[in-house]
Every structure is written in C-alpha cells, then in structure tokens.
Amino acid sequence: MTNEDARKILMAEDWVGLTMFGEARGDSRVDGSSLEERVAVGCVIRNRLKTPGRFGDSYQTVCLKRKQFSCWNENDPNSALLWTHARNIAAALKVDDPLLQETLFLANGIVSNILRDITNGATSYYAPRSMVPPGRVPDWAIGHEPCARIGTQLFFKGV
C-alpha cells in the first residue's frame, strides 16, 4: 500500500481524524492530549471546507493543502507517522492507538455535523508556545484578535 493508494481509499472522516491527531495529539491536558484541542482542529477543517475555493473542495484537499496543516509537511516529524496510519487504515488494518481511535470517532462527529463548532467560525489557528523564536506571531495573525482560545491554541476567523 502506497501513500497514493491511501489517498484514493480513505474517507473524509479519516483525513479529518488523522489531521486532528497530527495537529493536536501532543497538546497535553489529559494523558497527553486535549480532546477540546483536537475537536477545535476538526472544526477549523470543517470551517475551511465551508469557504469555497480558498482551502479546497473536499475534506481531503483541505487537510492536505500545502503548508496549511504542518503535520502533513514532509519535514514535519508527524508526517511519516500519519502516512503510516493512513496506509494502515486504507488497508483495513486494526488501529491499535487508543488516542487515534478516539480521534477518528470525534472526526466522524465533525464530518457528520454532530459536534458543534467550538471555535466561533475559526479558519486559522496557531500555538504560541510552538513558535520559533518564542513569542513570534505568524504574519497572518498580526493585527487580528483571536475569536477563541482553546487549550494552548489561538483561533482566528477572517484572516
């Protein structure tokens, strides 16, 4: 199974779940991950899909859009792990990671619109503690007020 094979097989909730997992699984509150932060990432993905043409026209294209979710960037340490999980899910292999199982379940709630938007319509976010150098603000966020603060992440809309 190749990455390209996985691209053809995975469902919307798989892409959303893998992206939520890759972006927020290390944000610690409970056992190494904040459920709220993972859900918030899923909300951003769904909000981006509601912005036609800007971010992509499917959950897959929104999640994999170049330089949008760093966990999919080739140089990101999460990328190799995510592609391994993607290939395993596409091959119908059992998901052994309980955190990934939970995140895929949450992603189904995002895709099916069961989970409400906890980000107030955000389409962008960043984690101040992850910025290099510390204290740096991304260019796109300068002059904009966050519409939500969830865990260690700041969320923005209209940028």
PyMOL commands that place a pseudoatom at each C-alpha (Angstrom):
pseudoatom trace, name=CA, resn=MET, resi=1, chain=A, elem=C, hetatm=0, pos=[0.000, 0.000, 0.000]
pseudoatom trace, name=CA, resn=THR, resi=2, chain=A, elem=C, hetatm=0, pos=[1.422, 3.370, -1.029]
pseudoatom trace, name=CA, resn=ASN, resi=3, chain=A, elem=C, hetatm=0, pos=[0.529, 6.874, 0.111]
pseudoatom trace, name=CA, resn=GLU, resi=4, chain=A, elem=C, hetatm=0, pos=[-1.160, 7.395, -3.254]
pseudoatom trace, name=CA, resn=ASP, resi=5, chain=A, elem=C, hetatm=0, pos=[-3.239, 4.252, -2.706]
pseudoatom trace, name=CA, resn=ALA, resi=6, chain=A, elem=C, hetatm=0, pos=[-4.299, 5.623, 0.676]
pseudoatom trace, name=CA, resn=ARG, resi=7, chain=A, elem=C, hetatm=0, pos=[-5.277, 8.942, -0.923]
pseudoatom trace, name=CA, resn=LYS, resi=8, chain=A, elem=C, hetatm=0, pos=[-7.714, 7.074, -3.179]
pseudoatom trace, name=CA, resn=ILE, resi=9, chain=A, elem=C, hetatm=0, pos=[-9.248, 4.924, -0.438]
pseudoatom trace, name=CA, resn=LEU, resi=10, chain=A, elem=C, hetatm=0, pos=[-9.566, 6.989, 2.745]
pseudoatom trace, name=CA, resn=MET, resi=11, chain=A, elem=C, hetatm=0, pos=[-12.870, 8.602, 3.655]
pseudoatom trace, name=CA, resn=ALA, resi=12, chain=A, elem=C, hetatm=0, pos=[-13.460, 12.204, 4.770]
pseudoatom trace, name=CA, resn=GLU, resi=13, chain=A, elem=C, hetatm=0, pos=[-13.546, 11.280, 8.459]
pseudoatom trace, name=CA, resn=ASP, resi=14, chain=A, elem=C, hetatm=0, pos=[-10.176, 9.503, 8.101]
pseudoatom trace, name=CA, resn=TRP, resi=15, chain=A, elem=C, hetatm=0, pos=[-8.483, 12.638, 6.730]
pseudoatom trace, name=CA, resn=VAL, resi=16, chain=A, elem=C, hetatm=0, pos=[-10.066, 14.838, 9.367]
pseudoatom trace, name=CA, resn=GLY, resi=17, chain=A, elem=C, hetatm=0, pos=[-9.204, 12.413, 12.162]
pseudoatom trace, name=CA, resn=LEU, resi=18, chain=A, elem=C, hetatm=0, pos=[-5.606, 11.960, 11.060]
pseudoatom trace, name=CA, resn=THR, resi=19, chain=A, elem=C, hetatm=0, pos=[-5.170, 15.729, 10.793]
pseudoatom trace, name=CA, resn=MET, resi=20, chain=A, elem=C, hetatm=0, pos=[-6.734, 16.326, 14.218]
pseudoatom trace, name=CA, resn=PHE, resi=21, chain=A, elem=C, hetatm=0, pos=[-4.454, 13.634, 15.645]
pseudoatom trace, name=CA, resn=GLY, resi=22, chain=A, elem=C, hetatm=0, pos=[-1.337, 15.015, 13.964]
pseudoatom trace, name=CA, resn=GLU, resi=23, chain=A, elem=C, hetatm=0, pos=[-2.014, 18.624, 14.882]
pseudoatom trace, name=CA, resn=ALA, resi=24, chain=A, elem=C, hetatm=0, pos=[-3.185, 18.292, 18.481]
pseudoatom trace, name=CA, resn=ARG, resi=25, chain=A, elem=C, hetatm=0, pos=[-2.323, 14.923, 19.971]
pseudoatom trace, name=CA, resn=GLY, resi=26, chain=A, elem=C, hetatm=0, pos=[0.646, 16.373, 21.859]
pseudoatom trace, name=CA, resn=ASP, resi=27, chain=A, elem=C, hetatm=0, pos=[-1.306, 19.240, 23.382]
pseudoatom trace, name=CA, resn=SER, resi=28, chain=A, elem=C, hetatm=0, pos=[-1.406, 17.983, 26.911]
pseudoatom trace, name=CA, resn=ARG, resi=29, chain=A, elem=C, hetatm=0, pos=[-4.187, 18.275, 29.395]
pseudoatom trace, name=CA, resn=VAL, resi=30, chain=A, elem=C, hetatm=0, pos=[-5.325, 14.711, 29.887]
pseudoatom trace, name=CA, resn=ASP, resi=31, chain=A, elem=C, hetatm=0, pos=[-2.997, 11.792, 29.142]
pseudoatom trace, name=CA, resn=GLY, resi=32, chain=A, elem=C, hetatm=0, pos=[-1.008, 13.748, 26.561]
pseudoatom trace, name=CA, resn=SER, resi=33, chain=A, elem=C, hetatm=0, pos=[-3.890, 15.205, 24.575]
pseudoatom trace, name=CA, resn=SER, resi=34, chain=A, elem=C, hetatm=0, pos=[-6.679, 17.682, 24.945]
pseudoatom trace, name=CA, resn=LEU, resi=35, chain=A, elem=C, hetatm=0, pos=[-9.939, 16.448, 23.496]
pseudoatom trace, name=CA, resn=GLU, resi=36, chain=A, elem=C, hetatm=0, pos=[-11.062, 20.060, 23.082]
pseudoatom trace, name=CA, resn=GLU, resi=37, chain=A, elem=C, hetatm=0, pos=[-7.999, 20.985, 21.045]
pseudoatom trace, name=CA, resn=ARG, resi=38, chain=A, elem=C, hetatm=0, pos=[-8.463, 18.016, 18.732]
pseudoatom trace, name=CA, resn=VAL, resi=39, chain=A, elem=C, hetatm=0, pos=[-12.137, 18.887, 18.235]
pseudoatom trace, name=CA, resn=ALA, resi=40, chain=A, elem=C, hetatm=0, pos=[-11.187, 22.527, 17.615]
pseudoatom trace, name=CA, resn=VAL, resi=41, chain=A, elem=C, hetatm=0, pos=[-8.791, 21.482, 14.832]
pseudoatom trace, name=CA, resn=GLY, resi=42, chain=A, elem=C, hetatm=0, pos=[-11.618, 19.448, 13.319]
pseudoatom trace, name=CA, resn=CYS, resi=43, chain=A, elem=C, hetatm=0, pos=[-13.884, 22.500, 13.488]
pseudoatom trace, name=CA, resn=VAL, resi=44, chain=A, elem=C, hetatm=0, pos=[-11.277, 24.580, 11.648]
pseudoatom trace, name=CA, resn=ILE, resi=45, chain=A, elem=C, hetatm=0, pos=[-11.092, 21.932, 8.922]
pseudoatom trace, name=CA, resn=ARG, resi=46, chain=A, elem=C, hetatm=0, pos=[-14.890, 21.923, 8.573]
pseudoatom trace, name=CA, resn=ASN, resi=47, chain=A, elem=C, hetatm=0, pos=[-14.995, 25.750, 8.565]
pseudoatom trace, name=CA, resn=ARG, resi=48, chain=A, elem=C, hetatm=0, pos=[-12.373, 25.802, 5.827]
pseudoatom trace, name=CA, resn=LEU, resi=49, chain=A, elem=C, hetatm=0, pos=[-14.472, 23.462, 3.702]
pseudoatom trace, name=CA, resn=LYS, resi=50, chain=A, elem=C, hetatm=0, pos=[-17.319, 25.985, 4.036]
pseudoatom trace, name=CA, resn=THR, resi=51, chain=A, elem=C, hetatm=0, pos=[-15.070, 28.631, 2.411]
pseudoatom trace, name=CA, resn=PRO, resi=52, chain=A, elem=C, hetatm=0, pos=[-15.388, 27.575, -1.255]
pseudoatom trace, name=CA, resn=GLY, resi=53, chain=A, elem=C, hetatm=0, pos=[-12.267, 27.674, -3.367]
pseudoatom trace, name=CA, resn=ARG, resi=54, chain=A, elem=C, hetatm=0, pos=[-9.913, 29.065, -0.737]
pseudoatom trace, name=CA, resn=PHE, resi=55, chain=A, elem=C, hetatm=0, pos=[-8.823, 25.943, 1.103]
pseudoatom trace, name=CA, resn=GLY, resi=56, chain=A, elem=C, hetatm=0, pos=[-10.123, 23.083, -1.024]
pseudoatom trace, name=CA, resn=ASP, resi=57, chain=A, elem=C, hetatm=0, pos=[-13.353, 21.439, -2.087]
pseudoatom trace, name=CA, resn=SER, resi=58, chain=A, elem=C, hetatm=0, pos=[-13.187, 18.224, -0.027]
pseudoatom trace, name=CA, resn=TYR, resi=59, chain=A, elem=C, hetatm=0, pos=[-12.011, 17.220, 3.415]
pseudoatom trace, name=CA, resn=GLN, resi=60, chain=A, elem=C, hetatm=0, pos=[-9.013, 15.522, 1.826]
pseudoatom trace, name=CA, resn=THR, resi=61, chain=A, elem=C, hetatm=0, pos=[-7.916, 18.592, -0.150]
pseudoatom trace, name=CA, resn=VAL, resi=62, chain=A, elem=C, hetatm=0, pos=[-8.455, 20.880, 2.853]
pseudoatom trace, name=CA, resn=CYS, resi=63, chain=A, elem=C, hetatm=0, pos=[-6.381, 18.618, 5.118]
pseudoatom trace, name=CA, resn=LEU, resi=64, chain=A, elem=C, hetatm=0, pos=[-3.580, 18.036, 2.619]
pseudoatom trace, name=CA, resn=LYS, resi=65, chain=A, elem=C, hetatm=0, pos=[-3.387, 21.560, 1.188]
pseudoatom trace, name=CA, resn=ARG, resi=66, chain=A, elem=C, hetatm=0, pos=[0.270, 22.510, 1.025]
pseudoatom trace, name=CA, resn=LYS, resi=67, chain=A, elem=C, hetatm=0, pos=[1.622, 24.310, 4.099]
pseudoatom trace, name=CA, resn=GLN, resi=68, chain=A, elem=C, hetatm=0, pos=[-1.743, 24.526, 5.853]
pseudoatom trace, name=CA, resn=PHE, resi=69, chain=A, elem=C, hetatm=0, pos=[-1.593, 21.769, 8.465]
pseudoatom trace, name=CA, resn=SER, resi=70, chain=A, elem=C, hetatm=0, pos=[2.034, 21.321, 9.430]
pseudoatom trace, name=CA, resn=CYS, resi=71, chain=A, elem=C, hetatm=0, pos=[1.573, 17.691, 10.437]
pseudoatom trace, name=CA, resn=TRP, resi=72, chain=A, elem=C, hetatm=0, pos=[1.369, 16.805, 6.704]
pseudoatom trace, name=CA, resn=ASN, resi=73, chain=A, elem=C, hetatm=0, pos=[4.505, 18.803, 5.719]
pseudoatom trace, name=CA, resn=GLU, resi=74, chain=A, elem=C, hetatm=0, pos=[7.232, 16.427, 4.545]
pseudoatom trace, name=CA, resn=ASN, resi=75, chain=A, elem=C, hetatm=0, pos=[9.769, 17.838, 7.011]
pseudoatom trace, name=CA, resn=ASP, resi=76, chain=A, elem=C, hetatm=0, pos=[7.394, 17.529, 9.995]
pseudoatom trace, name=CA, resn=PRO, resi=77, chain=A, elem=C, hetatm=0, pos=[8.114, 14.576, 12.287]
pseudoatom trace, name=CA, resn=ASN, resi=78, chain=A, elem=C, hetatm=0, pos=[4.372, 13.787, 12.413]
pseudoatom trace, name=CA, resn=SER, resi=79, chain=A, elem=C, hetatm=0, pos=[4.112, 13.288, 8.653]
pseudoatom trace, name=CA, resn=ALA, resi=80, chain=A, elem=C, hetatm=0, pos=[5.710, 9.834, 8.468]
pseudoatom trace, name=CA, resn=LEU, resi=81, chain=A, elem=C, hetatm=0, pos=[3.583, 8.571, 11.368]
pseudoatom trace, name=CA, resn=LEU, resi=82, chain=A, elem=C, hetatm=0, pos=[0.393, 9.962, 9.797]
pseudoatom trace, name=CA, resn=TRP, resi=83, chain=A, elem=C, hetatm=0, pos=[1.117, 8.346, 6.444]
pseudoatom trace, name=CA, resn=THR, resi=84, chain=A, elem=C, hetatm=0, pos=[1.777, 5.021, 8.188]
pseudoatom trace, name=CA, resn=HIS, resi=85, chain=A, elem=C, hetatm=0, pos=[-1.593, 5.306, 9.938]
pseudoatom trace, name=CA, resn=ALA, resi=86, chain=A, elem=C, hetatm=0, pos=[-3.236, 6.387, 6.659]
pseudoatom trace, name=CA, resn=ARG, resi=87, chain=A, elem=C, hetatm=0, pos=[-1.889, 3.338, 4.816]
pseudoatom trace, name=CA, resn=ASN, resi=88, chain=A, elem=C, hetatm=0, pos=[-2.951, 1.027, 7.662]
pseudoatom trace, name=CA, resn=ILE, resi=89, chain=A, elem=C, hetatm=0, pos=[-6.481, 2.480, 7.768]
pseudoatom trace, name=CA, resn=ALA, resi=90, chain=A, elem=C, hetatm=0, pos=[-6.741, 2.221, 3.976]
pseudoatom trace, name=CA, resn=ALA, resi=91, chain=A, elem=C, hetatm=0, pos=[-5.639, -1.421, 4.173]
pseudoatom trace, name=CA, resn=ALA, resi=92, chain=A, elem=C, hetatm=0, pos=[-8.345, -2.031, 6.821]
pseudoatom trace, name=CA, resn=LEU, resi=93, chain=A, elem=C, hetatm=0, pos=[-5.760, -2.900, 9.454]
pseudoatom trace, name=CA, resn=LYS, resi=94, chain=A, elem=C, hetatm=0, pos=[-6.760, -2.517, 13.095]
pseudoatom trace, name=CA, resn=VAL, resi=95, chain=A, elem=C, hetatm=0, pos=[-5.998, 0.874, 14.671]
pseudoatom trace, name=CA, resn=ASP, resi=96, chain=A, elem=C, hetatm=0, pos=[-4.192, -0.017, 17.901]
pseudoatom trace, name=CA, resn=ASP, resi=97, chain=A, elem=C, hetatm=0, pos=[-3.587, 3.506, 19.215]
pseudoatom trace, name=CA, resn=PRO, resi=98, chain=A, elem=C, hetatm=0, pos=[-6.468, 4.387, 21.598]
pseudoatom trace, name=CA, resn=LEU, resi=99, chain=A, elem=C, hetatm=0, pos=[-5.925, 8.126, 21.097]
pseudoatom trace, name=CA, resn=LEU, resi=100, chain=A, elem=C, hetatm=0, pos=[-6.156, 7.739, 17.317]
pseudoatom trace, name=CA, resn=GLN, resi=101, chain=A, elem=C, hetatm=0, pos=[-9.267, 5.556, 17.713]
pseudoatom trace, name=CA, resn=GLU, resi=102, chain=A, elem=C, hetatm=0, pos=[-10.895, 8.262, 19.816]
pseudoatom trace, name=CA, resn=THR, resi=103, chain=A, elem=C, hetatm=0, pos=[-9.838, 10.986, 17.384]
pseudoatom trace, name=CA, resn=LEU, resi=104, chain=A, elem=C, hetatm=0, pos=[-11.277, 9.096, 14.397]
pseudoatom trace, name=CA, resn=PHE, resi=105, chain=A, elem=C, hetatm=0, pos=[-14.543, 8.773, 16.339]
pseudoatom trace, name=CA, resn=LEU, resi=106, chain=A, elem=C, hetatm=0, pos=[-14.531, 12.534, 17.009]
pseudoatom trace, name=CA, resn=ALA, resi=107, chain=A, elem=C, hetatm=0, pos=[-13.782, 13.186, 13.327]
pseudoatom trace, name=CA, resn=ASN, resi=108, chain=A, elem=C, hetatm=0, pos=[-16.946, 11.337, 12.403]
pseudoatom trace, name=CA, resn=GLY, resi=109, chain=A, elem=C, hetatm=0, pos=[-18.825, 13.814, 14.611]
pseudoatom trace, name=CA, resn=ILE, resi=110, chain=A, elem=C, hetatm=0, pos=[-17.148, 16.706, 12.787]
pseudoatom trace, name=CA, resn=VAL, resi=111, chain=A, elem=C, hetatm=0, pos=[-17.885, 15.396, 9.282]
pseudoatom trace, name=CA, resn=SER, resi=112, chain=A, elem=C, hetatm=0, pos=[-21.492, 14.496, 10.139]
pseudoatom trace, name=CA, resn=ASN, resi=113, chain=A, elem=C, hetatm=0, pos=[-22.055, 17.890, 11.843]
pseudoatom trace, name=CA, resn=ILE, resi=114, chain=A, elem=C, hetatm=0, pos=[-22.960, 16.237, 15.144]
pseudoatom trace, name=CA, resn=LEU, resi=115, chain=A, elem=C, hetatm=0, pos=[-20.254, 18.158, 17.013]
pseudoatom trace, name=CA, resn=ARG, resi=116, chain=A, elem=C, hetatm=0, pos=[-20.870, 21.890, 17.235]
pseudoatom trace, name=CA, resn=ASP, resi=117, chain=A, elem=C, hetatm=0, pos=[-18.264, 24.480, 16.274]
pseudoatom trace, name=CA, resn=ILE, resi=118, chain=A, elem=C, hetatm=0, pos=[-16.367, 25.376, 19.438]
pseudoatom trace, name=CA, resn=THR, resi=119, chain=A, elem=C, hetatm=0, pos=[-14.090, 27.844, 17.592]
pseudoatom trace, name=CA, resn=ASN, resi=120, chain=A, elem=C, hetatm=0, pos=[-16.673, 30.526, 16.727]
pseudoatom trace, name=CA, resn=GLY, resi=121, chain=A, elem=C, hetatm=0, pos=[-16.107, 30.042, 12.996]
pseudoatom trace, name=CA, resn=ALA, resi=122, chain=A, elem=C, hetatm=0, pos=[-12.298, 29.990, 13.012]
pseudoatom trace, name=CA, resn=THR, resi=123, chain=A, elem=C, hetatm=0, pos=[-10.426, 29.020, 9.856]
pseudoatom trace, name=CA, resn=SER, resi=124, chain=A, elem=C, hetatm=0, pos=[-6.900, 29.514, 11.242]
pseudoatom trace, name=CA, resn=TYR, resi=125, chain=A, elem=C, hetatm=0, pos=[-5.042, 28.869, 14.481]
pseudoatom trace, name=CA, resn=TYR, resi=126, chain=A, elem=C, hetatm=0, pos=[-1.613, 28.633, 15.991]
pseudoatom trace, name=CA, resn=ALA, resi=127, chain=A, elem=C, hetatm=0, pos=[0.018, 27.595, 19.253]
pseudoatom trace, name=CA, resn=PRO, resi=128, chain=A, elem=C, hetatm=0, pos=[2.082, 30.450, 20.719]
pseudoatom trace, name=CA, resn=ARG, resi=129, chain=A, elem=C, hetatm=0, pos=[4.277, 28.026, 22.681]
pseudoatom trace, name=CA, resn=SER, resi=130, chain=A, elem=C, hetatm=0, pos=[5.293, 26.279, 19.450]
pseudoatom trace, name=CA, resn=MET, resi=131, chain=A, elem=C, hetatm=0, pos=[6.509, 29.418, 17.712]
pseudoatom trace, name=CA, resn=VAL, resi=132, chain=A, elem=C, hetatm=0, pos=[10.185, 29.848, 16.876]
pseudoatom trace, name=CA, resn=PRO, resi=133, chain=A, elem=C, hetatm=0, pos=[11.569, 32.060, 18.197]
pseudoatom trace, name=CA, resn=PRO, resi=134, chain=A, elem=C, hetatm=0, pos=[9.341, 32.076, 21.306]
pseudoatom trace, name=CA, resn=GLY, resi=135, chain=A, elem=C, hetatm=0, pos=[6.820, 34.907, 21.268]
pseudoatom trace, name=CA, resn=ARG, resi=136, chain=A, elem=C, hetatm=0, pos=[6.769, 35.222, 17.474]
pseudoatom trace, name=CA, resn=VAL, resi=137, chain=A, elem=C, hetatm=0, pos=[3.350, 35.852, 15.944]
pseudoatom trace, name=CA, resn=PRO, resi=138, chain=A, elem=C, hetatm=0, pos=[2.661, 34.500, 12.432]
pseudoatom trace, name=CA, resn=ASP, resi=139, chain=A, elem=C, hetatm=0, pos=[2.399, 37.258, 9.831]
pseudoatom trace, name=CA, resn=TRP, resi=140, chain=A, elem=C, hetatm=0, pos=[-1.199, 36.312, 9.040]
pseudoatom trace, name=CA, resn=ALA, resi=141, chain=A, elem=C, hetatm=0, pos=[-2.246, 36.827, 12.698]
pseudoatom trace, name=CA, resn=ILE, resi=142, chain=A, elem=C, hetatm=0, pos=[-0.701, 40.263, 13.201]
pseudoatom trace, name=CA, resn=GLY, resi=143, chain=A, elem=C, hetatm=0, pos=[-3.408, 42.828, 13.878]
pseudoatom trace, name=CA, resn=HIS, resi=144, chain=A, elem=C, hetatm=0, pos=[-6.146, 40.214, 14.348]
pseudoatom trace, name=CA, resn=GLU, resi=145, chain=A, elem=C, hetatm=0, pos=[-7.830, 39.273, 17.614]
pseudoatom trace, name=CA, resn=PRO, resi=146, chain=A, elem=C, hetatm=0, pos=[-8.447, 35.603, 18.346]
pseudoatom trace, name=CA, resn=CYS, resi=147, chain=A, elem=C, hetatm=0, pos=[-12.095, 34.539, 18.160]
pseudoatom trace, name=CA, resn=ALA, resi=148, chain=A, elem=C, hetatm=0, pos=[-11.388, 31.635, 20.541]
pseudoatom trace, name=CA, resn=ARG, resi=149, chain=A, elem=C, hetatm=0, pos=[-8.745, 30.328, 22.911]
pseudoatom trace, name=CA, resn=ILE, resi=150, chain=A, elem=C, hetatm=0, pos=[-8.849, 26.590, 23.384]
pseudoatom trace, name=CA, resn=GLY, resi=151, chain=A, elem=C, hetatm=0, pos=[-6.122, 24.941, 25.407]
pseudoatom trace, name=CA, resn=THR, resi=152, chain=A, elem=C, hetatm=0, pos=[-2.810, 26.296, 24.166]
pseudoatom trace, name=CA, resn=GLN, resi=153, chain=A, elem=C, hetatm=0, pos=[-4.171, 27.320, 20.747]
pseudoatom trace, name=CA, resn=LEU, resi=154, chain=A, elem=C, hetatm=0, pos=[-5.407, 30.708, 19.493]
pseudoatom trace, name=CA, resn=PHE, resi=155, chain=A, elem=C, hetatm=0, pos=[-8.120, 30.630, 16.821]
pseudoatom trace, name=CA, resn=PHE, resi=156, chain=A, elem=C, hetatm=0, pos=[-8.912, 33.258, 14.181]
pseudoatom trace, name=CA, resn=LYS, resi=157, chain=A, elem=C, hetatm=0, pos=[-11.514, 33.919, 11.515]
pseudoatom trace, name=CA, resn=GLY, resi=158, chain=A, elem=C, hetatm=0, pos=[-11.491, 36.314, 8.599]
pseudoatom trace, name=CA, resn=VAL, resi=159, chain=A, elem=C, hetatm=0, pos=[-7.741, 36.136, 8.016]
for i in range(1, 159): cmd.bond("trace and resi %d" % i, "trace and resi %d" % (i + 1))
show_as sticks, trace
zoom trace
